[in-house]
Amino acid sequence: MIKIMFAENLKSLRKSKGLTQKELADKVGVDQRTISAWEKGICEPGFQMLAHLCEIFGETFDSILS
């Protein structure tokens, strides 16, 4: 359940900032395919990466995960 919410939230946040998957990938230092996998719920970022995503989007862990 959390994985699905994170995937949907990440995609929504990225689009709301007008970022492509590639642009977000460049900001966090991963490949575009990684962003795609996160948004599809195939895998999730680790704690450090999640913290970085929260900084980029100005979100809390709670809000980005639920």
MARTIPA-904663 format. One record per residue (C-alpha): x, y, z; residue in one letter. Coordinates in steps of 0.5 Angstrom, whole numbers, plus 500, padded with zeros to 3 digits. Example, Ala and Ser with C-alpha at 12.3 -4.5 7.8 and 13.67 -1.06 7.14 Angstrom:
residues 2
525491516a527498514s
This chain:
residues 66
500500500m505505502i509503496k503505491i502511495m509513494f509512487a503516486e506522490n512522487l509522480k504528482s510532485l515531480r509534475k507539479s514542479k514541471g520536472l521531467t523524469q530526467k531532470e529530477l534524476a539529474d537533481k538527485v544523481g540517479v538514472d532516469q530509469r530509477t525515477i521511472s521505477a520509483w514512479e511505477k512502484g517497482i522499487c523505492e529509494p533508500g532513506f538518504q535519497m528519500l530525505a533528498h527528495l523531501c528537500e527538493i519538494f519541500g515535503e515531509t517524510f509523512d506527506s511523501i509516503l502517504s
